[in-house]
């Protein structure tokens, strides 16, 4: 199967769509799990008799494990092949899910969430790189526009799915629900996903880079979460130590003669640098909003989890509609036009939330979320297409790992930063909780404006394509 030649440029056949569907199951499973458990935090607190400070690590540990795993995805795919790495990642994720369901204490649950997060962190980057390699440059844009909508849908449907599971089943099913999805993905992948051979460039694993980058990111995000919880000493220590380690990684990446885990020089080469800014800030906006809105609905308006998830669903529907639009236009419209238009729509959809202190009606919330969803779908796929279609196939795993790392870091850092801002505004506003949330959304608007500035540096058209060798 791997010996077949690619179909004509732009033609997405049934076989490729089937491959995309199989690989996206892994991404769906991993990104959904990042949010589905958040609804069960109250249940887990009661089950294990844990404090809020202890139980929040069920979510934080998973997030930090994901951040730690993403940078290694490129080297693993280069060394062992994309399909094999993806299958092993699914297996590790499912093992972690079973262990989480069998947890007997909050400590064991946190440890097992780390196992789950290590597998989940590898799935999106490995799956996207494998799909781009199978599709070839001529078809990458259209097929990526289909699969890129999944990470946008998962944060929306996660709370709704979690609330629905807990309404009919005990808490272990928050994790066991992954088993049928992962099992089907493994069986289908072994049968239908082509084997892409490992890279011919046998590079040594960048151990020094791994010891600086992944722990540095994890410690930095940990420091930000401690800021949100008002713990000054661990917050300061975490943020400072994380920044020092990340600075050390950057110096190492620039000086090393080998192949660094993530090459810092990639970000200085157009269009990668501009694409990186867009994805970084998009992650902060998407995941930050998905942190703020459910919290507002449940604490500010007293909604149950399932009702809050239902109110968020229009963003997922908008993302699905935007994905269809992008799929039909991605080969005809300049990438920069799509991305800038998408960011403008996100801005328009975010602006009403700055007025939460003025009793924003549900109809305005629904309309704003739908507009945001369309805008988000118009950013992710075109940005990834710009990068994936401009580099040699052998560099795809590392480029995919870098882009997914940025999106993950943007989401985690953005969420942590917005939590700090929200806490400050709650202290300042006192009993006026809706107004505090409205104040925080002004920062989300600022993130979007920063992304728009980066997007203006993307290529005007496909004709402005740099030489592919520049990716190396």
Secondary structure, 3 states (H helix, E strand, C coil): CCCCCCCCCCCCCHHHHHHHHHHHHHHHHHHHHHHHHHHHHHHHHHHHCCCHHHHCHHHHHHHHHHHHHHCCHHHHHHHHCHHHHHHHHHHHHHHHHHHHHCCCCHHHHHHHHHHHHHHHHHHHHHHHHHHHHHHCHHHHHHHHHHHCCHHHHHHHHHHHHHHHHHHHCCCCHHHHHHHHHHHHHHHHHHHHCCCCCCCCCCCCCCHHHHHHHHHHHHHHHHHHHHHHCCCHHHHHHHHHHHHHHHHHHHHHHHHCCCCCCCCHHHHHCCCHHHHHHHHHHHHHHHHHHHHHHHHHHHHHCCCCHHHHHHHHHHHHHHHHHHHHHHHHHCCCCCHHHHHHHHHHHHHHHHHHHHHHHHCCCHHHHHHHHHHHHHHHHHHHHHHHHHHHCCCCHHHHHHHHHHHHHHHHHHHHHHHHHHHHHHHHHHHHHCCCHHHHHHHHHHHHHHHHHHHHHHHCCCCCCHHHCCCHHHHC
